[in-house]
Amino acid sequence: MIELKTKEDIDKLRTANKIVAEILHYLKEITKPGITGVDIDKIAREETKKRGVKPAFLGLYGFPASICVSINEEIIHGIPKNKPIKEGDIVSLDFGVVYEGWYGDAAISFVVGDKISDRKRRLLEGVETALMEGIKACQIGNSLRDVARAIEQTLKKYRLAPICDYGGHGIGRKPHEDPHVSNCVINAENIKIKAGMVLAIEPMATLGKRTNYYRKLKDGWTVVSKDKSLAAHFEHSIAITENGVEILSKLD
Ligand code: MG
């Protein structure tokens, strides 16, 4: 069942998501060569505590950390490791908080250090552009299939391989609500977009050649590309209102 949110609900969700955006921005700033995923997790917890909110992912379905830290060929759900991050690594951070019972959820990917190859730039630009095109397609009257089409076509334009089995979701008083928001037309639902929907849109893709080519590591969480190609993941939580789409997890 898709729960439509009131203006007051969206106010709470905005606050939750602004906190997520702030913390993610800070974590990106402090991710320098030598830092580990475990360090990032610890800092994420401290920043969450400072703001009087709770990390959303800690213990969620049994996840052992407060943040997903996925490096290079790791696509999503990376468990923070005690291994130094290197210059040139692609780091994807997926983070959420709970504020007064309401959830925020967003993700960013970036290259560590100043040097960035053309391929890595294409990967990051492609997935972030796919996110923005997906958000643009979240118009009242469109369907979730239109959103998937916008995302998939953008990824293909950047010669990236989409991951189709994971995607976005409704968000509210639960971290994952209906509907599922697919990144690929083939498994997208023909659900009409309505005012009051609050959705997390989250395209992910690799520099590989094959669509949906991934496997899960033995840790039971980390999703990696099967061909070891580099991956990226961007996510925003958005609200659909009569006045248009608002990105809740955006820094002012
Ligand atoms: Mg999400």
Residues whose N, C-alpha, C, O or C-beta is under 5 A from the ligand:
A	BS01	MG	D105 A200
